[in-house]
Amino acid sequence: MTIKAAAARITFNRNYFYIAALIFVVELLIACFVRDRIIRPYVGDVLVVILVYCFVKSLFNLPVVPVAIGVCIFAFTVEYLQYINIVEKLGLQKNELARIAIGTLFEWIDLLAYTFGTLIILIVETWNKKNK
């Protein structure tokens, strides 16, 4: 893709942005106030994939499937970085922002949560396309 073609795909989609902002607020509320074994660790992981997807779609007019799969691969990559203890390897174990953004605890079930979030994206986008 040429730079000109890529630039033509840059756009601002208010609806995706609002959804991303709303999910971001929900994620903050979960992080600050929820201390359980389901919503905080797993619902948060499902929502973060949807959040990143909506943010990307708010800025770029790209096809649904490649963006959804790309976001899922990104989430899997972050989880892999947790698996190899990248925060410690980079000497950032005392950096709270790095610990929050990258995470420090690998869990196989998180991969399932990211996959589930991606499936939600694909189902909702397919449903929206059929109802337009």
N, CA, C and O atoms as CSV, one atom per row, in Angstrom:
chain,resi,resn,atom,element,x,y,z
A,1,MET,N,N,0.838,-1.163,0.000
A,1,MET,CA,C,0.000,0.000,0.000
A,1,MET,C,C,0.894,1.240,0.000
A,1,MET,O,O,1.868,1.324,0.748
A,2,THR,N,N,0.546,2.175,-0.838
A,2,THR,CA,C,1.328,3.402,-0.915
A,2,THR,C,C,0.975,4.317,0.258
A,2,THR,O,O,-0.034,4.122,0.935
A,3,ILE,N,N,1.815,5.303,0.478
A,3,ILE,CA,C,1.561,6.257,1.559
A,3,ILE,C,C,0.271,7.016,1.280
A,3,ILE,O,O,-0.503,7.300,2.193
A,4,LYS,N,N,0.046,7.342,0.007
A,4,LYS,CA,C,-1.166,8.069,-0.360
A,4,LYS,C,C,-2.407,7.222,-0.082
A,4,LYS,O,O,-3.407,7.731,0.423
A,5,ALA,N,N,-2.343,5.942,-0.407
A,5,ALA,CA,C,-3.479,5.051,-0.151
A,5,ALA,C,C,-3.709,4.886,1.346
A,5,ALA,O,O,-4.851,4.851,1.805
A,6,ALA,N,N,-2.630,4.786,2.097
A,6,ALA,CA,C,-2.759,4.657,3.550
A,6,ALA,C,C,-3.361,5.927,4.141
A,6,ALA,O,O,-4.216,5.858,5.025
A,7,ALA,N,N,-2.921,7.077,3.661
A,7,ALA,CA,C,-3.442,8.346,4.161
A,7,ALA,C,C,-4.928,8.480,3.861
A,7,ALA,O,O,-5.667,9.082,4.640
A,8,ALA,N,N,-5.369,7.924,2.736
A,8,ALA,CA,C,-6.785,7.981,2.378
A,8,ALA,C,C,-7.638,7.177,3.359
A,8,ALA,O,O,-8.836,7.430,3.482
A,9,ARG,N,N,-7.048,6.231,4.045
A,9,ARG,CA,C,-7.783,5.414,5.007
A,9,ARG,C,C,-7.850,6.059,6.388
A,9,ARG,O,O,-8.614,5.610,7.242
A,10,ILE,N,N,-7.059,7.103,6.614
A,10,ILE,CA,C,-7.113,7.794,7.896
A,10,ILE,C,C,-8.405,8.604,7.926
A,10,ILE,O,O,-8.703,9.373,7.012
A,11,THR,N,N,-9.149,8.413,8.982
A,11,THR,CA,C,-10.440,9.073,9.122
A,11,THR,C,C,-10.743,9.213,10.601
A,11,THR,O,O,-9.979,8.745,11.445
A,12,PHE,N,N,-11.836,9.844,10.909
A,12,PHE,CA,C,-12.277,9.873,12.302
A,12,PHE,C,C,-13.713,9.405,12.347
A,12,PHE,O,O,-14.604,10.025,11.765
A,13,ASN,N,N,-13.928,8.307,13.043
A,13,ASN,CA,C,-15.270,7.767,13.197
A,13,ASN,C,C,-15.710,8.013,14.634
A,13,ASN,O,O,-15.234,7.374,15.571
A,14,ARG,N,N,-16.620,8.948,14.774
A,14,ARG,CA,C,-17.094,9.367,16.087
A,14,ARG,C,C,-17.723,8.218,16.872
A,14,ARG,O,O,-17.515,8.113,18.081
A,15,ASN,N,N,-18.485,7.361,16.205
A,15,ASN,CA,C,-19.164,6.266,16.908
A,15,ASN,C,C,-18.172,5.300,17.541
A,15,ASN,O,O,-18.306,4.939,18.710
A,16,TYR,N,N,-17.174,4.882,16.763
A,16,TYR,CA,C,-16.153,3.981,17.329
A,16,TYR,C,C,-15.385,4.670,18.455
A,16,TYR,O,O,-15.036,4.038,19.452
A,17,PHE,N,N,-15.127,5.965,18.294
A,17,PHE,CA,C,-14.406,6.698,19.328
A,17,PHE,C,C,-15.207,6.742,20.627
A,17,PHE,O,O,-14.658,6.524,21.707
A,18,TYR,N,N,-16.498,7.023,20.520
A,18,TYR,CA,C,-17.343,7.062,21.713
A,18,TYR,C,C,-17.411,5.704,22.403
A,18,TYR,O,O,-17.374,5.622,23.630
A,19,ILE,N,N,-17.508,4.653,21.616
A,19,ILE,CA,C,-17.528,3.304,22.202
A,19,ILE,C,C,-16.198,3.025,22.902
A,19,ILE,O,O,-16.178,2.502,24.016
A,20,ALA,N,N,-15.089,3.375,22.248
A,20,ALA,CA,C,-13.770,3.167,22.857
A,20,ALA,C,C,-13.652,3.960,24.160
A,20,ALA,O,O,-13.145,3.447,25.157
A,21,ALA,N,N,-14.117,5.197,24.151
A,21,ALA,CA,C,-14.046,6.036,25.359
A,21,ALA,C,C,-14.899,5.442,26.475
A,21,ALA,O,O,-14.473,5.415,27.630
A,22,LEU,N,N,-16.089,4.971,26.145
A,22,LEU,CA,C,-16.963,4.362,27.142
A,22,LEU,C,C,-16.328,3.106,27.740
A,22,LEU,O,O,-16.343,2.914,28.955
A,23,ILE,N,N,-15.772,2.256,26.880
A,23,ILE,CA,C,-15.121,1.032,27.372
A,23,ILE,C,C,-13.899,1.390,28.220
A,23,ILE,O,O,-13.615,0.719,29.212
A,24,PHE,N,N,-13.180,2.438,27.835
A,24,PHE,CA,C,-12.029,2.867,28.625
A,24,PHE,C,C,-12.456,3.264,30.042
A,24,PHE,O,O,-11.794,2.911,31.018
A,25,VAL,N,N,-13.560,3.996,30.145
A,25,VAL,CA,C,-14.072,4.390,31.461
A,25,VAL,C,C,-14.475,3.145,32.255
A,25,VAL,O,O,-14.184,3.047,33.447
A,26,VAL,N,N,-15.142,2.197,31.595
A,26,VAL,CA,C,-15.524,0.946,32.267
A,26,VAL,C,C,-14.278,0.210,32.745
A,26,VAL,O,O,-14.252,-0.300,33.865
A,27,GLU,N,N,-13.248,0.152,31.908
A,27,GLU,CA,C,-11.996,-0.514,32.300
A,27,GLU,C,C,-11.366,0.171,33.508
A,27,GLU,O,O,-10.872,-0.499,34.415
A,28,LEU,N,N,-11.379,1.506,33.524
A,28,LEU,CA,C,-10.843,2.232,34.683
A,28,LEU,C,C,-11.639,1.926,35.946
A,28,LEU,O,O,-11.064,1.722,37.015
A,29,LEU,N,N,-12.957,1.893,35.819
A,29,LEU,CA,C,-13.805,1.579,36.971
A,29,LEU,C,C,-13.537,0.166,37.473
A,29,LEU,O,O,-13.474,-0.069,38.679
A,30,ILE,N,N,-13.380,-0.768,36.547
A,30,ILE,CA,C,-13.055,-2.147,36.934
A,30,ILE,C,C,-11.714,-2.180,37.665
A,30,ILE,O,O,-11.584,-2.805,38.718
A,31,ALA,N,N,-10.715,-1.497,37.091
A,31,ALA,CA,C,-9.373,-1.504,37.691
A,31,ALA,C,C,-9.363,-0.866,39.076
A,31,ALA,O,O,-8.638,-1.315,39.964
A,32,CYS,N,N,-10.157,0.168,39.259
A,32,CYS,CA,C,-10.126,0.899,40.533
A,32,CYS,C,C,-11.026,0.311,41.614
A,32,CYS,O,O,-10.721,0.414,42.802
A,33,PHE,N,N,-12.131,-0.304,41.208
A,33,PHE,CA,C,-13.126,-0.663,42.214
A,33,PHE,C,C,-13.515,-2.137,42.285
A,33,PHE,O,O,-14.168,-2.549,43.244
A,34,VAL,N,N,-13.134,-2.930,41.310
A,34,VAL,CA,C,-13.568,-4.329,41.315
A,34,VAL,C,C,-12.412,-5.212,41.771
A,34,VAL,O,O,-11.318,-5.166,41.208
A,35,ARG,N,N,-12.667,-5.998,42.775
A,35,ARG,CA,C,-11.668,-6.919,43.317
A,35,ARG,C,C,-12.287,-8.317,43.391
A,35,ARG,O,O,-12.613,-8.807,44.472
A,36,ASP,N,N,-12.438,-8.939,42.248
A,36,ASP,CA,C,-13.033,-10.271,42.230
A,36,ASP,C,C,-12.195,-11.199,41.362
A,36,ASP,O,O,-11.106,-10.831,40.923
A,37,ARG,N,N,-12.697,-12.389,41.119
A,37,ARG,CA,C,-11.941,-13.382,40.357
A,37,ARG,C,C,-12.472,-13.596,38.952
A,37,ARG,O,O,-11.968,-14.460,38.235
A,38,ILE,N,N,-13.479,-12.830,38.537
A,38,ILE,CA,C,-14.033,-13.013,37.192
A,38,ILE,C,C,-14.021,-11.708,36.401
A,38,ILE,O,O,-13.409,-11.629,35.336
A,39,ILE,N,N,-14.704,-10.677,36.926
A,39,ILE,CA,C,-14.849,-9.443,36.155
A,39,ILE,C,C,-13.504,-8.771,35.923
A,39,ILE,O,O,-13.157,-8.471,34.781
A,40,ARG,N,N,-12.755,-8.535,36.967
A,40,ARG,CA,C,-11.480,-7.822,36.805
A,40,ARG,C,C,-10.516,-8.567,35.886
A,40,ARG,O,O,-10.005,-7.965,34.941
A,41,PRO,N,N,-10.250,-9.837,36.120
A,41,PRO,CA,C,-9.252,-10.476,35.264
A,41,PRO,C,C,-9.747,-10.877,33.877
A,41,PRO,O,O,-8.996,-10.772,32.908
A,42,TYR,N,N,-10.989,-11.332,33.763
A,42,TYR,CA,C,-11.413,-11.910,32.485
A,42,TYR,C,C,-12.314,-10.993,31.671
A,42,TYR,O,O,-12.103,-10.846,30.467
A,43,VAL,N,N,-13.302,-10.377,32.287
A,43,VAL,CA,C,-14.143,-9.435,31.553
A,43,VAL,C,C,-13.291,-8.254,31.103
A,43,VAL,O,O,-13.467,-7.739,29.999
A,44,GLY,N,N,-12.375,-7.831,31.954
A,44,GLY,CA,C,-11.453,-6.761,31.574
A,44,GLY,C,C,-10.629,-7.113,30.347
A,44,GLY,O,O,-10.391,-6.258,29.493
A,45,ASP,N,N,-10.191,-8.364,30.250
A,45,ASP,CA,C,-9.412,-8.803,29.084
A,45,ASP,C,C,-10.276,-8.879,27.828
A,45,ASP,O,O,-9.810,-8.549,26.737
A,46,VAL,N,N,-11.510,-9.305,27.967
A,46,VAL,CA,C,-12.431,-9.314,26.822
A,46,VAL,C,C,-12.648,-7.880,26.346
A,46,VAL,O,O,-12.589,-7.597,25.150
A,47,LEU,N,N,-12.900,-6.984,27.291
A,47,LEU,CA,C,-13.181,-5.592,26.939
A,47,LEU,C,C,-11.978,-4.863,26.354
A,47,LEU,O,O,-12.144,-3.996,25.495
A,48,VAL,N,N,-10.772,-5.197,26.801
A,48,VAL,CA,C,-9.602,-4.473,26.299
A,48,VAL,C,C,-9.403,-4.729,24.810
A,48,VAL,O,O,-8.962,-3.835,24.087
A,49,VAL,N,N,-9.719,-5.925,24.344
A,49,VAL,CA,C,-9.606,-6.216,22.912
A,49,VAL,C,C,-10.621,-5.371,22.133
A,49,VAL,O,O,-10.305,-4.825,21.076
A,50,ILE,N,N,-11.829,-5.272,22.663
A,50,ILE,CA,C,-12.863,-4.471,22.006
A,50,ILE,C,C,-12.485,-2.992,22.047
A,50,ILE,O,O,-12.709,-2.267,21.078
A,51,LEU,N,N,-11.915,-2.544,23.157
A,51,LEU,CA,C,-11.458,-1.162,23.296
A,51,LEU,C,C,-10.411,-0.817,22.237
A,51,LEU,O,O,-10.540,0.191,21.543
A,52,VAL,N,N,-9.388,-1.638,22.113
A,52,VAL,CA,C,-8.324,-1.369,21.139
A,52,VAL,C,C,-8.887,-1.409,19.719
A,52,VAL,O,O,-8.540,-0.567,18.890
A,53,TYR,N,N,-9.749,-2.377,19.439
A,53,TYR,CA,C,-10.383,-2.475,18.118
A,53,TYR,C,C,-11.150,-1.185,17.802
A,53,TYR,O,O,-10.977,-0.606,16.729
A,54,CYS,N,N,-11.993,-0.738,18.730
A,54,CYS,CA,C,-12.788,0.467,18.486
A,54,CYS,C,C,-11.911,1.700,18.320
A,54,CYS,O,O,-12.213,2.580,17.514
A,55,PHE,N,N,-10.821,1.763,19.088
A,55,PHE,CA,C,-9.913,2.896,18.950
A,55,PHE,C,C,-9.267,2.909,17.561
A,55,PHE,O,O,-9.192,3.957,16.919
A,56,VAL,N,N,-8.807,1.761,17.105
A,56,VAL,CA,C,-8.209,1.679,15.762
A,56,VAL,C,C,-9.239,2.059,14.707
A,56,VAL,O,O,-8.941,2.831,13.795
A,57,LYS,N,N,-10.455,1.516,14.828
A,57,LYS,CA,C,-11.508,1.812,13.851
A,57,LYS,C,C,-11.959,3.265,13.919
A,57,LYS,O,O,-12.499,3.789,12.945
A,58,SER,N,N,-11.745,3.929,15.065
A,58,SER,CA,C,-12.106,5.339,15.159
A,58,SER,C,C,-11.154,6.218,14.355
A,58,SER,O,O,-11.497,7.343,13.991
A,59,LEU,N,N,-9.963,5.703,14.081
A,59,LEU,CA,C,-8.950,6.492,13.366
A,59,LEU,C,C,-8.698,6.052,11.934
A,59,LEU,O,O,-8.229,6.842,11.115
A,60,PHE,N,N,-9.007,4.792,11.624
A,60,PHE,CA,C,-8.703,4.249,10.300
A,60,PHE,C,C,-9.901,3.527,9.718
A,60,PHE,O,O,-10.568,2.753,10.405
A,61,ASN,N,N,-10.170,3.783,8.453
A,61,ASN,CA,C,-11.237,3.101,7.748
A,61,ASN,C,C,-10.658,1.823,7.129
A,61,ASN,O,O,-10.310,1.789,5.949
A,62,LEU,N,N,-10.568,0.796,7.940
A,62,LEU,CA,C,-9.989,-0.472,7.525
A,62,LEU,C,C,-11.030,-1.575,7.670
A,62,LEU,O,O,-11.978,-1.430,8.442
A,63,PRO,N,N,-10.869,-2.674,6.940
A,63,PRO,CA,C,-11.829,-3.773,7.030
A,63,PRO,C,C,-11.862,-4.401,8.431
A,63,PRO,O,O,-10.861,-4.436,9.145
A,64,VAL,N,N,-13.029,-4.884,8.785
A,64,VAL,CA,C,-13.278,-5.431,10.118
A,64,VAL,C,C,-12.364,-6.606,10.455
A,64,VAL,O,O,-11.690,-6.593,11.485
A,65,VAL,N,N,-12.338,-7.612,9.601
A,65,VAL,CA,C,-11.628,-8.859,9.932
A,65,VAL,C,C,-10.131,-8.634,10.147
A,65,VAL,O,O,-9.597,-9.096,11.155
A,66,PRO,N,N,-9.435,-7.947,9.244
A,66,PRO,CA,C,-8.000,-7.735,9.501
A,66,PRO,C,C,-7.718,-6.948,10.776
A,66,PRO,O,O,-6.756,-7.241,11.485
A,67,VAL,N,N,-8.548,-5.955,11.070
A,67,VAL,CA,C,-8.327,-5.174,12.295
A,67,VAL,C,C,-8.587,-6.050,13.517
A,67,VAL,O,O,-7.798,-6.041,14.462
A,68,ALA,N,N,-9.687,-6.809,13.508
A,68,ALA,CA,C,-10.009,-7.675,14.645
A,68,ALA,C,C,-8.906,-8.700,14.877
A,68,ALA,O,O,-8.483,-8.917,16.013
A,69,ILE,N,N,-8.445,-9.324,13.811
A,69,ILE,CA,C,-7.378,-10.325,13.944
A,69,ILE,C,C,-6.075,-9.655,14.384
A,69,ILE,O,O,-5.346,-10.205,15.209
A,70,GLY,N,N,-5.783,-8.487,13.845
A,70,GLY,CA,C,-4.577,-7.758,14.246
A,70,GLY,C,C,-4.584,-7.390,15.718
A,70,GLY,O,O,-3.563,-7.498,16.397
A,71,VAL,N,N,-5.736,-6.955,16.210
A,71,VAL,CA,C,-5.857,-6.605,17.627
A,71,VAL,C,C,-5.691,-7.852,18.489
A,71,VAL,O,O,-5.048,-7.805,19.537
A,72,CYS,N,N,-6.271,-8.971,18.045
A,72,CYS,CA,C,-6.120,-10.223,18.799
A,72,CYS,C,C,-4.651,-10.654,18.835
A,72,CYS,O,O,-4.152,-11.075,19.879
A,73,ILE,N,N,-3.971,-10.550,17.714
A,73,ILE,CA,C,-2.541,-10.891,17.673
A,73,ILE,C,C,-1.753,-9.955,18.585
A,73,ILE,O,O,-0.837,-10.396,19.280
A,74,PHE,N,N,-2.097,-8.688,18.590
A,74,PHE,CA,C,-1.447,-7.727,19.486
A,74,PHE,C,C,-1.637,-8.146,20.943
A,74,PHE,O,O,-0.683,-8.143,21.720
A,75,ALA,N,N,-2.871,-8.508,21.315
A,75,ALA,CA,C,-3.156,-8.936,22.693
A,75,ALA,C,C,-2.375,-10.199,23.035
A,75,ALA,O,O,-1.828,-10.318,24.131
A,76,PHE,N,N,-2.324,-11.144,22.095
A,76,PHE,CA,C,-1.552,-12.364,22.317
A,76,PHE,C,C,-0.073,-12.031,22.509
A,76,PHE,O,O,0.604,-12.649,23.330
A,77,THR,N,N,0.425,-11.053,21.749
A,77,THR,CA,C,1.826,-10.646,21.853
A,77,THR,C,C,2.123,-10.052,23.225
A,77,THR,O,O,3.152,-10.353,23.830
A,78,VAL,N,N,1.227,-9.216,23.707
A,78,VAL,CA,C,1.410,-8.641,25.047
A,78,VAL,C,C,1.420,-9.759,26.087
A,78,VAL,O,O,2.219,-9.738,27.023
A,79,GLU,N,N,0.531,-10.732,25.917
A,79,GLU,CA,C,0.502,-11.856,26.863
A,79,GLU,C,C,1.805,-12.660,26.789
A,79,GLU,O,O,2.316,-13.113,27.814
A,80,TYR,N,N,2.335,-12.833,25.588
A,80,TYR,CA,C,3.624,-13.529,25.427
A,80,TYR,C,C,4.734,-12.756,26.142
A,80,TYR,O,O,5.598,-13.348,26.790
A,81,LEU,N,N,4.698,-11.423,26.016
A,81,LEU,CA,C,5.696,-10.597,26.701
A,81,LEU,C,C,5.605,-10.775,28.215
A,81,LEU,O,O,6.614,-10.719,28.917
A,82,GLN,N,N,4.385,-10.992,28.710
A,82,GLN,CA,C,4.232,-11.296,30.126
A,82,GLN,C,C,4.856,-12.657,30.439
A,82,GLN,O,O,5.504,-12.829,31.471
A,83,TYR,N,N,4.656,-13.612,29.546
A,83,TYR,CA,C,5.193,-14.963,29.729
A,83,TYR,C,C,6.716,-14.950,29.866
A,83,TYR,O,O,7.282,-15.683,30.676
A,84,ILE,N,N,7.371,-14.105,29.061
A,84,ILE,CA,C,8.839,-14.058,29.110
A,84,ILE,C,C,9.349,-13.026,30.125
A,84,ILE,O,O,10.544,-12.734,30.166
A,85,ASN,N,N,8.446,-12.477,30.940
A,85,ASN,CA,C,8.804,-11.508,31.986
A,85,ASN,C,C,9.533,-10.284,31.430
A,85,ASN,O,O,10.573,-9.881,31.950
A,86,ILE,N,N,8.980,-9.704,30.377
A,86,ILE,CA,C,9.641,-8.590,29.705
A,86,ILE,C,C,9.811,-7.376,30.622
A,86,ILE,O,O,10.790,-6.641,30.496
A,87,VAL,N,N,8.872,-7.161,31.539
A,87,VAL,CA,C,8.988,-6.007,32.443
A,87,VAL,C,C,10.267,-6.120,33.271
A,87,VAL,O,O,10.995,-5.141,33.430
A,88,GLU,N,N,10.535,-7.304,33.791
A,88,GLU,CA,C,11.754,-7.503,34.577
A,88,GLU,C,C,12.993,-7.454,33.694
A,88,GLU,O,O,14.009,-6.873,34.077
A,89,LYS,N,N,12.913,-8.067,32.506
A,89,LYS,CA,C,14.074,-8.072,31.609
A,89,LYS,C,C,14.466,-6.670,31.179
A,89,LYS,O,O,15.638,-6.401,30.915
A,90,LEU,N,N,13.482,-5.770,31.106
A,90,LEU,CA,C,13.775,-4.387,30.736
A,90,LEU,C,C,14.104,-3.520,31.963
A,90,LEU,O,O,14.374,-2.326,31.833
A,91,GLY,N,N,14.078,-4.134,33.144
A,91,GLY,CA,C,14.384,-3.404,34.367
A,91,GLY,C,C,13.286,-2.436,34.775
A,91,GLY,O,O,13.559,-1.426,35.423
A,92,LEU,N,N,12.048,-2.735,34.401
A,92,LEU,CA,C,10.937,-1.831,34.676
A,92,LEU,C,C,10.025,-2.317,35.804
A,92,LEU,O,O,8.902,-1.832,35.942
A,93,GLN,N,N,10.494,-3.258,36.600
A,93,GLN,CA,C,9.640,-3.836,37.636
A,93,GLN,C,C,9.179,-2.811,38.669
A,93,GLN,O,O,8.179,-3.039,39.349
A,94,LYS,N,N,9.877,-1.702,38.798
A,94,LYS,CA,C,9.469,-0.657,39.744
A,94,LYS,C,C,8.638,0.434,39.071
A,94,LYS,O,O,8.149,1.344,39.741
A,95,ASN,N,N,8.478,0.346,37.752
A,95,ASN,CA,C,7.703,1.324,36.989
A,95,ASN,C,C,6.245,0.869,36.940
A,95,ASN,O,O,5.894,-0.056,36.208
A,96,GLU,N,N,5.403,1.535,37.731
A,96,GLU,CA,C,3.998,1.134,37.851
A,96,GLU,C,C,3.266,1.208,36.509
A,96,GLU,O,O,2.448,0.339,36.205
A,97,LEU,N,N,3.548,2.226,35.710
A,97,LEU,CA,C,2.890,2.366,34.406
A,97,LEU,C,C,3.236,1.192,33.493
A,97,LEU,O,O,2.356,0.647,32.825
A,98,ALA,N,N,4.492,0.805,33.459
A,98,ALA,CA,C,4.909,-0.342,32.640
A,98,ALA,C,C,4.252,-1.624,33.132
A,98,ALA,O,O,3.809,-2.449,32.333
A,99,ARG,N,N,4.191,-1.785,34.445
A,99,ARG,CA,C,3.575,-2.990,35.024
A,99,ARG,C,C,2.089,-3.067,34.676
A,99,ARG,O,O,1.564,-4.155,34.440
A,100,ILE,N,N,1.407,-1.918,34.643
A,100,ILE,CA,C,-0.012,-1.898,34.301
A,100,ILE,C,C,-0.206,-2.089,32.801
A,100,ILE,O,O,-1.030,-2.901,32.380
A,101,ALA,N,N,0.552,-1.341,31.988
A,101,ALA,CA,C,0.364,-1.381,30.539
A,101,ALA,C,C,0.724,-2.735,29.937
A,101,ALA,O,O,0.000,-3.251,29.086
A,102,ILE,N,N,1.826,-3.301,30.371
A,102,ILE,CA,C,2.282,-4.577,29.813
A,102,ILE,C,C,1.738,-5.743,30.617
A,102,ILE,O,O,1.403,-6.788,30.061
A,103,GLY,N,N,1.652,-5.564,31.894
A,103,GLY,CA,C,1.217,-6.654,32.761
A,103,GLY,C,C,2.408,-7.489,33.185
A,103,GLY,O,O,3.482,-7.426,32.586
A,104,THR,N,N,2.195,-8.273,34.229
A,104,THR,CA,C,3.308,-9.056,34.748
A,104,THR,C,C,2.966,-10.520,34.972
A,104,THR,O,O,3.834,-11.313,35.338
A,105,LEU,N,N,1.707,-10.883,34.754
A,105,LEU,CA,C,1.297,-12.248,35.056
A,105,LEU,C,C,0.698,-12.917,33.826
A,105,LEU,O,O,-0.376,-12.531,33.365
A,106,PHE,N,N,1.387,-13.914,33.300
A,106,PHE,CA,C,0.882,-14.672,32.157
A,106,PHE,C,C,-0.141,-15.692,32.634
A,106,PHE,O,O,0.076,-16.391,33.624
A,107,GLU,N,N,-1.258,-15.767,31.920
A,107,GLU,CA,C,-2.259,-16.798,32.181
A,107,GLU,C,C,-2.817,-17.272,30.848
A,107,GLU,O,O,-3.212,-16.468,30.003
A,108,TRP,N,N,-2.844,-18.587,30.671
A,108,TRP,CA,C,-3.369,-19.163,29.433
A,108,TRP,C,C,-4.808,-18.741,29.182
A,108,TRP,O,O,-5.196,-18.514,28.036
A,109,ILE,N,N,-5.592,-18.635,30.226
A,109,ILE,CA,C,-7.007,-18.298,30.068
A,109,ILE,C,C,-7.205,-16.885,29.505
A,109,ILE,O,O,-8.247,-16.587,28.921
A,110,ASP,N,N,-6.202,-16.017,29.683
A,110,ASP,CA,C,-6.279,-14.681,29.096
A,110,ASP,C,C,-6.355,-14.763,27.574
A,110,ASP,O,O,-7.040,-13.962,26.938
A,111,LEU,N,N,-5.654,-15.725,26.998
A,111,LEU,CA,C,-5.712,-15.910,25.546
A,111,LEU,C,C,-7.132,-16.255,25.112
A,111,LEU,O,O,-7.586,-15.816,24.056
A,112,LEU,N,N,-7.822,-17.032,25.917
A,112,LEU,CA,C,-9.216,-17.364,25.637
A,112,LEU,C,C,-10.088,-16.107,25.737
A,112,LEU,O,O,-10.984,-15.907,24.917
A,113,ALA,N,N,-9.829,-15.269,26.735
A,113,ALA,CA,C,-10.586,-14.023,26.888
A,113,ALA,C,C,-10.370,-13.110,25.677
A,113,ALA,O,O,-11.326,-12.512,25.183
A,114,TYR,N,N,-9.144,-12.996,25.198
A,114,TYR,CA,C,-8.864,-12.173,24.016
A,114,TYR,C,C,-9.572,-12.740,22.785
A,114,TYR,O,O,-10.110,-11.992,21.968
A,115,THR,N,N,-9.565,-14.054,22.663
A,115,THR,CA,C,-10.244,-14.700,21.543
A,115,THR,C,C,-11.745,-14.444,21.629
A,115,THR,O,O,-12.382,-14.149,20.618
A,116,PHE,N,N,-12.307,-14.554,22.813
A,116,PHE,CA,C,-13.730,-14.302,23.006
A,116,PHE,C,C,-14.068,-12.853,22.652
A,116,PHE,O,O,-15.085,-12.603,22.006
A,117,GLY,N,N,-13.235,-11.901,23.062
A,117,GLY,CA,C,-13.437,-10.495,22.708
A,117,GLY,C,C,-13.421,-10.299,21.203
A,117,GLY,O,O,-14.223,-9.537,20.661
A,118,THR,N,N,-12.511,-10.984,20.529
A,118,THR,CA,C,-12.429,-10.898,19.068
A,118,THR,C,C,-13.685,-11.476,18.428
A,118,THR,O,O,-14.204,-10.910,17.466
A,119,LEU,N,N,-14.173,-12.582,18.943
A,119,LEU,CA,C,-15.413,-13.173,18.422
A,119,LEU,C,C,-16.595,-12.236,18.629
A,119,LEU,O,O,-17.455,-12.128,17.755
A,120,ILE,N,N,-16.653,-11.566,19.759
A,120,ILE,CA,C,-17.719,-10.585,19.991
A,120,ILE,C,C,-17.665,-9.490,18.938
A,120,ILE,O,O,-18.695,-9.098,18.387
A,121,ILE,N,N,-16.469,-9.000,18.659
A,121,ILE,CA,C,-16.293,-7.972,17.627
A,121,ILE,C,C,-16.851,-8.466,16.298
A,121,ILE,O,O,-17.648,-7.780,15.659
A,122,LEU,N,N,-16.430,-9.655,15.885
A,122,LEU,CA,C,-16.850,-10.183,14.583
A,122,LEU,C,C,-18.352,-10.412,14.529
A,122,LEU,O,O,-18.978,-10.139,13.505
A,123,ILE,N,N,-18.937,-10.904,15.604
A,123,ILE,CA,C,-20.392,-11.135,15.641
A,123,ILE,C,C,-21.153,-9.814,15.578
A,123,ILE,O,O,-22.096,-9.678,14.798
A,124,VAL,N,N,-20.751,-8.846,16.389
A,124,VAL,CA,C,-21.442,-7.559,16.407
A,124,VAL,C,C,-21.293,-6.835,15.071
A,124,VAL,O,O,-22.262,-6.271,14.563
A,125,GLU,N,N,-20.100,-6.846,14.504
A,125,GLU,CA,C,-19.891,-6.173,13.217
A,125,GLU,C,C,-20.685,-6.857,12.102
A,125,GLU,O,O,-21.228,-6.178,11.231
A,126,THR,N,N,-20.757,-8.167,12.118
A,126,THR,CA,C,-21.556,-8.893,11.122
A,126,THR,C,C,-23.025,-8.554,11.292
A,126,THR,O,O,-23.723,-8.315,10.306
A,127,TRP,N,N,-23.500,-8.529,12.518
A,127,TRP,CA,C,-24.893,-8.190,12.804
A,127,TRP,C,C,-25.198,-6.765,12.352
A,127,TRP,O,O,-26.238,-6.517,11.741
A,128,ASN,N,N,-24.291,-5.818,12.652
A,128,ASN,CA,C,-24.485,-4.434,12.241
A,128,ASN,C,C,-24.545,-4.298,10.726
A,128,ASN,O,O,-25.367,-3.551,10.196
A,129,LYS,N,N,-23.673,-5.023,10.032
A,129,LYS,CA,C,-23.650,-4.942,8.564
A,129,LYS,C,C,-24.951,-5.472,7.972
A,129,LYS,O,O,-25.465,-4.908,7.006
A,130,LYS,N,N,-25.483,-6.541,8.536
A,130,LYS,CA,C,-26.749,-7.122,8.037
A,130,LYS,C,C,-27.931,-6.214,8.297
A,130,LYS,O,O,-28.893,-6.216,7.529
A,131,ASN,N,N,-27.877,-5.432,9.373
A,131,ASN,CA,C,-29.007,-4.574,9.751
A,131,ASN,C,C,-28.924,-3.160,9.198
A,131,ASN,O,O,-29.772,-2.328,9.520
A,132,LYS,N,N,-27.938,-2.873,8.387
A,132,LYS,CA,C,-27.831,-1.536,7.779
A,132,LYS,C,C,-28.600,-1.488,6.481
A,132,LYS,O,O,-28.631,-0.450,5.819
